Amino acid sequence: MTEDTISCELHDFVEVACMYHYQLKLILKNEQMIEGTAIDIVNTPEMQECLIIDNDSRIQIELTQLVRMEVLTPNAKFREVIFE
């Protein structure tokens, strides 16, 4: 695993969040907090994997920038994932 990828296990949590359109609260490496609905994972032209979050507009967040993902949706399959 390199610095521009995340582990398969962590990737699986992000995929599940997208599959169920979980409402998320994300903390990024730059300490920014973003809340919204997980939509999809996409690859940029530079081959970076990004999570698409919808919070009245669609935001693209590189997976390698995630520090913490908290699920706000009740009765979700998991509650929190730490990326560091």
N, C-alpha and C positions, 0 to 999 in steps of 0.2 A: 504494500500500500504506500502510495506517495502522498506528498502534501496536497496534491490537487485532486484527491479522491477521499471518499469515506469508506469505512468498512462495509462489507455486504450486510452484516447484521443491522447496522445503523440505517443503511439504505432501505432495508426491508420495513423498518418502522415508518419511514417517510412514505413508502409505497402504500402501506396500510392506511395512513392518514389521508392520502389522496383517494384511495379506493372508496373510503367511507365518507369523504368530504368533511373530515373533522374540522371543528373550529379550533384554531391553534393560537398560542402565544409563543412567539419565537424571540430568543435572545441571541444577538449576533456578536461576533468577535469585537466589533467596534462599540459594543454595549448598547446598540440600538435595540428597541423592543418593537416588534411588529405583531399585530393581531389580525387574523383573517381566516378564511376557509381554504383548506388545502385543495388544490384543483388538479395538478399534474406535475410530473417531472419532465423537463425538456433538456435537450442539449443545445448549447449555443454554437454558432459557427466556429468558435475557438475550442469546441469540444469540452466545455465546462457543463457539468450537470447542475440544473437549477430547479428549485421548487417554485411553482406558480401559486401565489396566494391571492385570493380575492378579498379585498376590504374596500369595496365601492369602486376600486380600480384594480387592475391586475398588476401584481408586483412579482418580479423575478429575483429570486435569492439563490446565490451560489450555495450548494450544499456544504462546501468546505468552510463557509462563513458561519455556520450554525454552531452555537455553544450549547443551547438548551431548547428543547421543544416540549411545551406543556400542552396537553390536550384539555380543552375547555368543554368539549362535548360530554354530556352526562352518559354514563354506562359505556364508555369507550373500552376498547380491548386493552389499552394501556393508558397510563396517566402522564408519564414524563420520560424523556430520553435526554441523557447528557452526552454531548458529542466530544468532550475533552477527556 
